[in-house]
Amino acid sequence: MDADERKVQDPVCDMMVDPGQLAVTHLGMHFAFCSEQCRQRFLSNPNLYIGSVAHKVPKQQGREVLKRRRLKLSEPLPGGWVVH
């Protein structure tokens, strides 16, 4: 079995990661994460990512959820860029 076959999917961002990477066990299920941010998002509301008996998450319903990202720059962009 090569390294790619041993990878598991991060439930938050869908990246493939090593099974031991930032691992968590929730309700007897094993989850691994690409970053501490994904791990914390999962831990704050696991049912948002894995669903519950009565409610499926959007991925399980065939829908895609787009997330808005906000960046805080430590210094202005070069060339006078304006971000709206």
Biotite code that builds the C-alpha atoms (Angstrom):
import biotite.structure as struc

atoms = struc.array([
    struc.Atom([0.000, 0.000, 0.000], chain_id="A", res_id=1, res_name="MET", atom_name="CA", element="C"),
    struc.Atom([1.580, 3.325, -1.027], chain_id="A", res_id=2, res_name="ASP", atom_name="CA", element="C"),
    struc.Atom([1.327, 6.613, 0.897], chain_id="A", res_id=3, res_name="ALA", atom_name="CA", element="C"),
    struc.Atom([-1.596, 7.943, -1.197], chain_id="A", res_id=4, res_name="ASP", atom_name="CA", element="C"),
    struc.Atom([-3.697, 4.868, -0.401], chain_id="A", res_id=5, res_name="GLU", atom_name="CA", element="C"),
    struc.Atom([-3.300, 5.475, 3.346], chain_id="A", res_id=6, res_name="ARG", atom_name="CA", element="C"),
    struc.Atom([-4.555, 9.080, 3.203], chain_id="A", res_id=7, res_name="LYS", atom_name="CA", element="C"),
    struc.Atom([-7.950, 10.117, 4.556], chain_id="A", res_id=8, res_name="VAL", atom_name="CA", element="C"),
    struc.Atom([-10.136, 13.078, 3.657], chain_id="A", res_id=9, res_name="GLN", atom_name="CA", element="C"),
    struc.Atom([-10.296, 16.144, 5.896], chain_id="A", res_id=10, res_name="ASP", atom_name="CA", element="C"),
    struc.Atom([-14.069, 16.575, 6.530], chain_id="A", res_id=11, res_name="PRO", atom_name="CA", element="C"),
    struc.Atom([-13.810, 20.369, 6.556], chain_id="A", res_id=12, res_name="VAL", atom_name="CA", element="C"),
    struc.Atom([-11.835, 21.198, 3.388], chain_id="A", res_id=13, res_name="CYS", atom_name="CA", element="C"),
    struc.Atom([-11.729, 17.773, 1.644], chain_id="A", res_id=14, res_name="ASP", atom_name="CA", element="C"),
    struc.Atom([-7.920, 17.694, 1.411], chain_id="A", res_id=15, res_name="MET", atom_name="CA", element="C"),
    struc.Atom([-6.285, 14.266, 1.593], chain_id="A", res_id=16, res_name="MET", atom_name="CA", element="C"),
    struc.Atom([-4.147, 13.976, 4.745], chain_id="A", res_id=17, res_name="VAL", atom_name="CA", element="C"),
    struc.Atom([-2.244, 11.368, 6.743], chain_id="A", res_id=18, res_name="ASP", atom_name="CA", element="C"),
    struc.Atom([-4.564, 9.526, 9.163], chain_id="A", res_id=19, res_name="PRO", atom_name="CA", element="C"),
    struc.Atom([-2.572, 10.619, 12.225], chain_id="A", res_id=20, res_name="GLY", atom_name="CA", element="C"),
    struc.Atom([-2.335, 14.283, 11.292], chain_id="A", res_id=21, res_name="GLN", atom_name="CA", element="C"),
    struc.Atom([-4.170, 16.408, 13.903], chain_id="A", res_id=22, res_name="LEU", atom_name="CA", element="C"),
    struc.Atom([-6.396, 13.392, 14.538], chain_id="A", res_id=23, res_name="ALA", atom_name="CA", element="C"),
    struc.Atom([-9.659, 13.478, 16.493], chain_id="A", res_id=24, res_name="VAL", atom_name="CA", element="C"),
    struc.Atom([-12.104, 10.754, 17.471], chain_id="A", res_id=25, res_name="THR", atom_name="CA", element="C"),
    struc.Atom([-15.737, 11.880, 17.500], chain_id="A", res_id=26, res_name="HIS", atom_name="CA", element="C"),
    struc.Atom([-18.621, 9.489, 18.239], chain_id="A", res_id=27, res_name="LEU", atom_name="CA", element="C"),
    struc.Atom([-16.256, 6.581, 17.693], chain_id="A", res_id=28, res_name="GLY", atom_name="CA", element="C"),
    struc.Atom([-15.244, 7.831, 14.220], chain_id="A", res_id=29, res_name="MET", atom_name="CA", element="C"),
    struc.Atom([-11.679, 8.855, 13.316], chain_id="A", res_id=30, res_name="HIS", atom_name="CA", element="C"),
    struc.Atom([-11.017, 12.181, 11.571], chain_id="A", res_id=31, res_name="PHE", atom_name="CA", element="C"),
    struc.Atom([-7.747, 13.824, 10.514], chain_id="A", res_id=32, res_name="ALA", atom_name="CA", element="C"),
    struc.Atom([-7.176, 17.422, 9.459], chain_id="A", res_id=33, res_name="PHE", atom_name="CA", element="C"),
    struc.Atom([-4.836, 19.402, 7.225], chain_id="A", res_id=34, res_name="CYS", atom_name="CA", element="C"),
    struc.Atom([-4.483, 22.272, 9.694], chain_id="A", res_id=35, res_name="SER", atom_name="CA", element="C"),
    struc.Atom([-5.331, 23.340, 13.217], chain_id="A", res_id=36, res_name="GLU", atom_name="CA", element="C"),
    struc.Atom([-7.882, 25.756, 11.718], chain_id="A", res_id=37, res_name="GLN", atom_name="CA", element="C"),
    struc.Atom([-9.822, 22.911, 10.060], chain_id="A", res_id=38, res_name="CYS", atom_name="CA", element="C"),
    struc.Atom([-9.578, 20.858, 13.267], chain_id="A", res_id=39, res_name="ARG", atom_name="CA", element="C"),
    struc.Atom([-10.959, 23.723, 15.383], chain_id="A", res_id=40, res_name="GLN", atom_name="CA", element="C"),
    struc.Atom([-13.779, 24.392, 12.902], chain_id="A", res_id=41, res_name="ARG", atom_name="CA", element="C"),
    struc.Atom([-14.768, 20.738, 13.090], chain_id="A", res_id=42, res_name="PHE", atom_name="CA", element="C"),
    struc.Atom([-14.577, 20.602, 16.889], chain_id="A", res_id=43, res_name="LEU", atom_name="CA", element="C"),
    struc.Atom([-16.709, 23.733, 17.257], chain_id="A", res_id=44, res_name="SER", atom_name="CA", element="C"),
    struc.Atom([-19.592, 22.132, 15.304], chain_id="A", res_id=45, res_name="ASN", atom_name="CA", element="C"),
    struc.Atom([-18.968, 18.550, 14.088], chain_id="A", res_id=46, res_name="PRO", atom_name="CA", element="C"),
    struc.Atom([-22.525, 18.033, 12.832], chain_id="A", res_id=47, res_name="ASN", atom_name="CA", element="C"),
    struc.Atom([-22.004, 20.844, 10.336], chain_id="A", res_id=48, res_name="LEU", atom_name="CA", element="C"),
    struc.Atom([-19.438, 18.631, 8.580], chain_id="A", res_id=49, res_name="TYR", atom_name="CA", element="C"),
    struc.Atom([-20.646, 15.074, 9.197], chain_id="A", res_id=50, res_name="ILE", atom_name="CA", element="C"),
    struc.Atom([-24.380, 15.582, 9.691], chain_id="A", res_id=51, res_name="GLY", atom_name="CA", element="C"),
    struc.Atom([-26.590, 13.813, 12.181], chain_id="A", res_id=52, res_name="SER", atom_name="CA", element="C"),
    struc.Atom([-29.173, 11.063, 12.031], chain_id="A", res_id=53, res_name="VAL", atom_name="CA", element="C"),
    struc.Atom([-31.987, 13.487, 11.213], chain_id="A", res_id=54, res_name="ALA", atom_name="CA", element="C"),
    struc.Atom([-30.094, 16.007, 9.073], chain_id="A", res_id=55, res_name="HIS", atom_name="CA", element="C"),
    struc.Atom([-27.719, 15.532, 6.166], chain_id="A", res_id=56, res_name="LYS", atom_name="CA", element="C"),
    struc.Atom([-24.982, 18.070, 5.512], chain_id="A", res_id=57, res_name="VAL", atom_name="CA", element="C"),
    struc.Atom([-25.027, 19.917, 2.160], chain_id="A", res_id=58, res_name="PRO", atom_name="CA", element="C"),
    struc.Atom([-22.320, 17.605, 0.713], chain_id="A", res_id=59, res_name="LYS", atom_name="CA", element="C"),
    struc.Atom([-24.493, 14.577, 1.488], chain_id="A", res_id=60, res_name="GLN", atom_name="CA", element="C"),
    struc.Atom([-27.374, 16.286, -0.340], chain_id="A", res_id=61, res_name="GLN", atom_name="CA", element="C"),
    struc.Atom([-25.226, 16.917, -3.425], chain_id="A", res_id=62, res_name="GLY", atom_name="CA", element="C"),
    struc.Atom([-24.975, 20.674, -2.745], chain_id="A", res_id=63, res_name="ARG", atom_name="CA", element="C"),
    struc.Atom([-21.795, 22.722, -2.531], chain_id="A", res_id=64, res_name="GLU", atom_name="CA", element="C"),
    struc.Atom([-21.279, 25.396, 0.105], chain_id="A", res_id=65, res_name="VAL", atom_name="CA", element="C"),
    struc.Atom([-19.079, 28.325, -0.856], chain_id="A", res_id=66, res_name="LEU", atom_name="CA", element="C"),
    struc.Atom([-17.220, 29.981, 1.987], chain_id="A", res_id=67, res_name="LYS", atom_name="CA", element="C"),
    struc.Atom([-16.254, 33.625, 1.974], chain_id="A", res_id=68, res_name="ARG", atom_name="CA", element="C"),
    struc.Atom([-12.669, 34.223, 3.046], chain_id="A", res_id=69, res_name="ARG", atom_name="CA", element="C"),
    struc.Atom([-11.539, 37.527, 4.524], chain_id="A", res_id=70, res_name="ARG", atom_name="CA", element="C"),
    struc.Atom([-7.868, 38.374, 4.624], chain_id="A", res_id=71, res_name="LEU", atom_name="CA", element="C"),
    struc.Atom([-6.211, 40.960, 6.818], chain_id="A", res_id=72, res_name="LYS", atom_name="CA", element="C"),
    struc.Atom([-3.066, 42.284, 5.192], chain_id="A", res_id=73, res_name="LEU", atom_name="CA", element="C"),
    struc.Atom([-0.098, 43.298, 7.280], chain_id="A", res_id=74, res_name="SER", atom_name="CA", element="C"),
    struc.Atom([0.827, 45.939, 4.701], chain_id="A", res_id=75, res_name="GLU", atom_name="CA", element="C"),
    struc.Atom([-0.850, 47.545, 1.638], chain_id="A", res_id=76, res_name="PRO", atom_name="CA", element="C"),
    struc.Atom([-0.819, 45.752, -1.697], chain_id="A", res_id=77, res_name="LEU", atom_name="CA", element="C"),
    struc.Atom([1.883, 46.991, -4.105], chain_id="A", res_id=78, res_name="PRO", atom_name="CA", element="C"),
    struc.Atom([0.945, 49.153, -7.069], chain_id="A", res_id=79, res_name="GLY", atom_name="CA", element="C"),
    struc.Atom([-1.982, 50.928, -5.437], chain_id="A", res_id=80, res_name="GLY", atom_name="CA", element="C"),
    struc.Atom([-4.406, 48.007, -5.611], chain_id="A", res_id=81, res_name="TRP", atom_name="CA", element="C"),
    struc.Atom([-7.811, 48.688, -4.164], chain_id="A", res_id=82, res_name="VAL", atom_name="CA", element="C"),
    struc.Atom([-9.718, 45.782, -2.638], chain_id="A", res_id=83, res_name="VAL", atom_name="CA", element="C"),
    struc.Atom([-13.501, 46.043, -2.306], chain_id="A", res_id=84, res_name="HIS", atom_name="CA", element="C"),
])
